[in-house]
Amino acid sequence: MLKLLTLGALGYAAYRYIEQRKVGAGEVRLAGGPLSKRAAVQSSPDLV
């Protein structure tokens, strides 16, 4: 039982580490995902 708990804790720690690295990368991987910190709203040149 102790081995199972240890493996579960290691797996959860690895999952959290990977998820934090994805967010820190500042990339949009899927539509509707988080935007990077460099994202900005720009006016359309067609409206001029």
C-alpha positions as a printed Julia matrix, in Angstrom:
48×3 Matrix{Float64}:
   0.0    0.0     0.0
   2.88   2.35    0.79
   4.36   1.74   -2.67
   1.06   2.65   -4.3
   0.81   5.91   -2.34
   4.41   6.77   -3.21
   3.85   6.15   -6.92
   0.67   8.22   -6.83
   2.46  11.13   -5.15
   5.31  10.99   -7.68
   2.88  10.87  -10.58
   0.93  13.84   -9.25
   4.13  15.83   -8.7
   5.24  15.09  -12.26
   1.82  16.12  -13.61
   1.92  19.44  -11.73
   5.47  20.11  -12.94
   4.52  19.52  -16.57
   1.38  21.66  -16.3
   3.35  24.56  -14.8
   5.94  24.38  -17.57
   3.22  24.54  -20.24
   1.69  27.67  -18.73
   5.1   29.28  -18.24
   6.03  28.76  -21.88
   3.57  31.46  -22.96
   2.39  29.59  -26.04
  -1.1   29.12  -27.39
  -1.36  25.42  -28.19
  -5.13  25.11  -28.69
  -7.83  27.49  -29.83
  -9.31  29.21  -26.81
  -6.23  28.53  -24.7
  -4.32  31.07  -22.62
  -2.7   33.92  -24.54
   0.93  34.87  -24.17
   1.97  37.91  -22.16
   3.07  39.58  -25.41
  -0.41  39.45  -26.95
  -1.91  42.84  -27.87
  -5.06  44.11  -29.56
  -4.35  45.69  -32.94
  -6.66  47.67  -35.16
  -7.53  46.22  -38.53
  -5.82  47.99  -41.49
  -8.96  47.34  -43.58
 -11.01  49.78  -41.47
  -8.96  52.85  -42.53
